[in-house]
Amino acid sequence: MKVRTGFIYLSILTLFLTAASYFYWKPGLWSLIITGPIIFIGFYDLTQRRQTILRNFPVLGHFRYLLESIRPEIMQYFVETDTQGRPINRMFRSLIYQRAKDVTDTVPFGTQMDVYRSGYEWMDHSMYAIDESQVNNKPRISVGGKGCSQPYSASLLNVSAMSYGSLSKNAVLALNKGAKMGDFAQNTGEGSISPFHLEPEGDLIWQIGTGYFGCRTKAGNFCPDTFAEKASLDSVKMIEIKISQGAKPGHGGILPAAKNTPEIAAIRDVEPHTDVHSPPSHSAFSNPAELIDFISLLRERANGKPIGIKLCVGKKQEFIDICKTMLKTGITPDFITVDGGEGGTGAAPVEFSNSLGMPLRDGLAFVHDTLVGFGLKDEIKLIASGKIFTGFHIARALALGADMVSCARAMMMAIGCIQALECNTNSCPVGVATQDKTLMSGLDVNDKSVRVANFHRKTLKSFTELIAAAGVKSPEKLERKHINRRIGMNLIKKYDEIFPYTEKNALL
Ligand SMILES: Cc1cc2nc3c(=O)[nH]c(=O)nc-3n(C[C@H](O)[C@H](O)[C@H](O)COP(=O)(O)O)c2cc1C
């Protein structure tokens, strides 16, 4: 029995019993005074649209806020610590919510961070800071190299890959509708394109994983014909081949029979009510030459739409080998998404999330520098993901060499995720990462889509303000020298010392 429906039945029963007892035993108004406000609060909770937790758990949901005011939950997502080494949860989590709700996002009193701990990072401002209005504040990034005939003009910040199946129908709808409002793109994740990705008509990056969901043969291999059909959809602006994601690189997945409903099966091109495996690697390619052929095939069948790859850096030599094949064939992807080992997931083994895959900053610098060294960077745009949710995080990624960024978990928080850590149990209390219809019905698509657009706009605004303070007029002018890292109490290094630039063509 779900709390929402339970509450409605219980209220009707209580009202009936109160009326009956009043009629028979005349107990006075005291019973109404006790039950009335509770029922009133409950119905208010059920009908309001802003707090999913209260819509899903009327009356009871208030205890969460009460308990949280006494002791905020520990959030795994935020990494900064205060002077006592405690994670700074509240400030960053509030920041995402405040930006999503479009309320004041300034903080009083000053920094809460320990600025003397090693690892603390900051940006250089300028004595000749410029006005925000002088900065190119709506930069678009054109993605598409020489082989691409339909380049996509992308926003600097987009929604990272999260599938329908991992996310609820209402979550997918809210993200796509928000993307439409804010003119940015949503990555479908590897679970194929659902009707909910298409209904609001926001731009899509269609991701193809090892299961080839939405473009697979009965045996589970890649099917060029169904691929071409979906790739031709207007909403599909770019296609991303997922090689790996930071939270579980080299790990396959299983869609259990119980979750494989006829609806999901139809979207993913699989048999309903059966276990469906996505292998740890692709069957369409097993070496650099085959990967490049696959990119060519997709580009041809997608009528020249941009084709990219997503990876978390593992063995460096494997990436270098791909670059050499690009040079040899003259065929390059249009974009590469570098995901950090610190990236998120709906479900992964602990060891994979914590101890596999290069962290974003190291992986991004390596991929950027290798492309520059081979003279390939001009053709290929770089997208960075991994705990990027503030203007500074964007600036840092761009300084390292990214052209644009994407975020997943911050977008989940924008639509109400409270980090209940229930994504893998189907019982997400706020209806974001669940297929439970009652829980997801609490997530109001209209309200949350506005929050997605707000979060996008306000985060980019904070980024613009930051680079204006540094006197930088345009995002692509950010350089490694703009960012500092404390190495020890008396030692500070600039990013260009930690990640020295590679000269163009130096690796040829
Ligand atoms: C619920 C959830 C589902 C995800 N599903 C996918 C997926 O289908 N494909 C993929 O490449 N990455 C997936 N990711 C990883 C994100 O796309 C992203 O790479 C990673 O979370 C880093 O971004 P973040 O730190 O902003 O969350 C998922 C992440 C989350 C939290």
The ligand as a MOL file (V3000), in Angstrom:
LIG
                    3D

  0  0  0     0  0            999 V3000
M  V30 BEGIN CTAB
M  V30 COUNTS 31 33 0 0 0
M  V30 BEGIN ATOM
M  V30 1 C 21.0550 7.5030 -12.3830 0
M  V30 2 C 22.1960 7.5590 -13.3470 0
M  V30 3 C 22.1230 6.8690 -14.5440 0
M  V30 4 C 23.1840 6.9200 -15.4500 0
M  V30 5 N 23.0810 6.2700 -16.6470 0
M  V30 6 C 24.0860 6.3720 -17.5500 0
M  V30 7 C 23.9770 5.7900 -18.8480 0
M  V30 8 O 22.9570 5.2040 -19.2260 0
M  V30 9 N 25.0380 5.9320 -19.6860 0
M  V30 10 C 26.1780 6.6100 -19.3360 0
M  V30 11 O 27.0980 6.7210 -20.1340 0
M  V30 12 N 26.2900 7.1920 -18.1320 0
M  V30 13 C 25.2760 7.0920 -17.2400 0
M  V30 14 N 25.3870 7.7310 -16.0330 0
M  V30 15 C 26.6060 8.5320 -15.7570 0
M  V30 16 C 26.4070 10.0110 -16.0960 0
M  V30 17 O 25.9990 10.1800 -17.4130 0
M  V30 18 C 27.6800 10.8430 -15.8840 0
M  V30 19 O 28.6530 10.3890 -16.7590 0
M  V30 20 C 28.2380 10.7550 -14.4800 0
M  V30 21 O 27.2350 10.6150 -13.5490 0
M  V30 22 C 29.0790 11.9660 -14.1110 0
M  V30 23 O 28.3040 13.0840 -13.9660 0
M  V30 24 P 27.7880 13.7020 -12.5470 0
M  V30 25 O 28.9380 13.6950 -11.6260 0
M  V30 26 O 27.3450 15.0590 -12.9610 0
M  V30 27 O 26.6810 12.8460 -12.0620 0
M  V30 28 C 24.3320 7.6770 -15.1260 0
M  V30 29 C 24.4030 8.3820 -13.9150 0
M  V30 30 C 23.3570 8.3410 -13.0380 0
M  V30 31 C 23.4520 9.1220 -11.7550 0
M  V30 END ATOM
M  V30 BEGIN BOND
M  V30 1 1 1 2
M  V30 2 1 2 3
M  V30 3 2 2 30
M  V30 4 2 3 4
M  V30 5 1 4 5
M  V30 6 1 4 28
M  V30 7 2 5 6
M  V30 8 1 6 7
M  V30 9 1 6 13
M  V30 10 2 7 8
M  V30 11 1 7 9
M  V30 12 1 9 10
M  V30 13 2 10 11
M  V30 14 1 10 12
M  V30 15 2 12 13
M  V30 16 1 13 14
M  V30 17 1 14 15
M  V30 18 1 14 28
M  V30 19 1 15 16
M  V30 20 1 16 17
M  V30 21 1 16 18
M  V30 22 1 18 19
M  V30 23 1 18 20
M  V30 24 1 20 21
M  V30 25 1 20 22
M  V30 26 1 22 23
M  V30 27 1 23 24
M  V30 28 2 24 25
M  V30 29 1 24 26
M  V30 30 1 24 27
M  V30 31 2 28 29
M  V30 32 1 29 30
M  V30 33 1 30 31
M  V30 END BOND
M  V30 END CTAB
M  END
